[in-house]
Amino acid sequence: MKTAVLLCLLVLKLILAGGSSIRENLLSQDVVALFSLDEEEEVAELQVFVEDKTTGEVFPYSSGRIELWRENHALMMNVSDTSELSVSVRHSNTYLWASVYDDKGNWIAESNVLHTGFRAGVRTMIHEAVSNAVWVDGDQIHFDVLIELLEDFESFMISKGVIVIDNQTVGMMSIEHTFDRSNPSGTFTYHHHGEVEVGRHTLSIALLYPGQGTPCALSPQLWFEVRAKSLERLEFESEQIIKADTSFIDENCVNEFVACVVKREAKIPPNRQYTEVLDGADFCFSSLCEHFQAREDRELIFKTLTDRSMQEAMTLHFSAILQGFKVSENFLRAGRALQCIGQLKMALKAYRTVMRLVGYSSRPLTKAQCTYPGCNEISKDTCNIMNRLLHQMQDLSSDFSPGGAANSSESFRSYKSHLSDILPPSSCSSSSSSSCSSSSALHIPKHILRYNLDDIVFCCLTTATTYRSRAGIVASTWWPHARFRYFYGDKEDADLPVTEFTIVKELKEKSEDARYLWEEIMAADYASSLPKFFMALLDMYTRHPNASWFFLGGDDNFVVPVNLLHQLQPLNADEKLVVGGPLGHHLGVGNYLSGGSGIVFSRGFMLATYRKLIPFTVSWRRVRGKHMLCHPCADVAFGFLANDVGAKMVEIPCMHGMWPEYFALHSTRHVPGCLSRARVRYPQISCDRPASFHYLQPRALKFLSSFFFDPE
């Protein structure tokens, strides 16, 4: 196969050399991309080369990025290693090609088109009724898919169908059906619950053979149209906001700070807490206004700058609303900005306006309303935000003057009250008992409980850029309530007790694989997260080979160790178990546990895998992850390894991550019927003692620590 690739490359070089003037006019660089098919391995391999104009030498092109295409549909984008890519095409009858871009995003080369050569045993089409129907903005679009076995096939199995609108994957339908001569065809109905913009769109379906990510059959494209639905006209009356007086602050500092905060606020999803916006303001203040840090009026300066930034953010959000752009989302963002400056009554008006716009329904919403991930649940998000806000207003029990932001102690008290309302009564909280104190659970006799806190080892993966902003907060909140705990990061730190990846460091002079992983870890980029997680797990096991459980998490997790211990009591640590949640599925891998809320590995799992962790991690980084179109994807890789060794995956509802509102089981006295209505389509998980939370920033970590660990 490699000989064929080199011969093709030589032919292309001769062609290019024969028409150098044409080549120079067409290409800014002499880059060649070649797709070849390894029929024995059933893998399509892409290699990208660049020719040195002065020497004529050919070498791999490893910068820039590539886009991989299947027929007219983009399979994946922004692949970091452009020199070589392998994709499993087993049981796939399709055409592949790739576009190559340089570091600046300019197109520089297109590969040959490769036909994978596999003939699917079925054909498929979408019923034309979807084209004839009248669809209105917000409707759930549904259609029938016909699949037929070809005449010269005895049987053929299809696992799933990928729904493609405008050449983009928008959904997946489960088929799991074998077509044979006694049952040669079938009709399957799909309901599309996502948003579809107003206008004309193409629609097709790609069929997947079990275990494969590349389609084996593709339906002809149909056209359908979505018509506009008039938005309800609403008036939003707002009191006059007193402008923050920044005349006593350096103008350059004001402008830089406002730009910094507005930019960070725009990146925070609208359903996230207002405390995250204030965390962003903290960052901007410490990085741009260092000369104010030692002043006595530092807090006044910070508050004034934050008020000014929020007023600028509100101007942008209300301007977008007037333009009819992301109306509900911008009301949600404006309400959050009002919360940040203490305008709680006005914030409540903004949130209630969202509920008037979308109601309690879970119908799909278009970009005229919102676009953030999961925005179809915006009514539930708004209910949770109103719940927190009403608690805050009730606890302060006074009218709010313009700009009168709540102080820290009041915020802690109001959020504690809110958590007491939404978390299950048996959640160990400071308002009910002190049972979450680790000191009371460190040495529980084994005849009472199977495991105590001596039996679980905790890891918090972090990086040098977040030692202060996140890992340091973890160290001062839930971290002391664990017995054996380790921070794993990129470099040593004077204040944070960072543990080295000892095994890899010791072996890097003796093993090429260990040396490769050490270099990956020290790169301290996004891709380094996978080798860090795997090598941290190996390091913990070598330090505590007799421990029952090993927890892997990040510096945006909050964990209640005693509650986690409670969830692990029914499980046998000597079995090969991977514990976490929620359970997901990845093509070519099978089931895996999402790593956001942390993953727990049993002693039995470690005993079966610890010798494999280094070679497996190298294999995933270099080959397997790319074949699965998932790179780095540490949680998916752990799922692959678990399936490989026959481990059982245990999904625990109390480790579904997210922030505390996700665990709400009932409506509250402050927002009657709010959460219960949201449960009609999105039932809440059943969890008696939440064990871990995810996507948390410093203030939220402190709030939860106060709730769980600091009795009043």
PyMOL commands that set and color helices and strands:
alter all, ss='L'
color gray80, all
select helices_A, chain A and resi 2-18+20-26+129-132+251-267+274-288+290-292+298-322+327-340+344-358+375-396+408-422+438-440+453-455+464-476+479-481+502-507+512-522+526-543+561-568+603-609+613-627+634-644+653-655+660-663+674-678+698-709
alter helices_A, ss='H'
color red, helices_A
select strands_A, chain A and resi 31-38+43-51+58-60+65-70+73-79+84-88+95-101+107-110+114-115+122-126+135-136+141-149+155-165+168-180+185-192+199-208+217-218+222-227+456-461+484-488+498-499+549-554+558-559+577-580+583-586+590-593+599-602+648-651+692-693
alter strands_A, ss='S'
color yellow, strands_A
deselect
rebuild
show_as cartoon
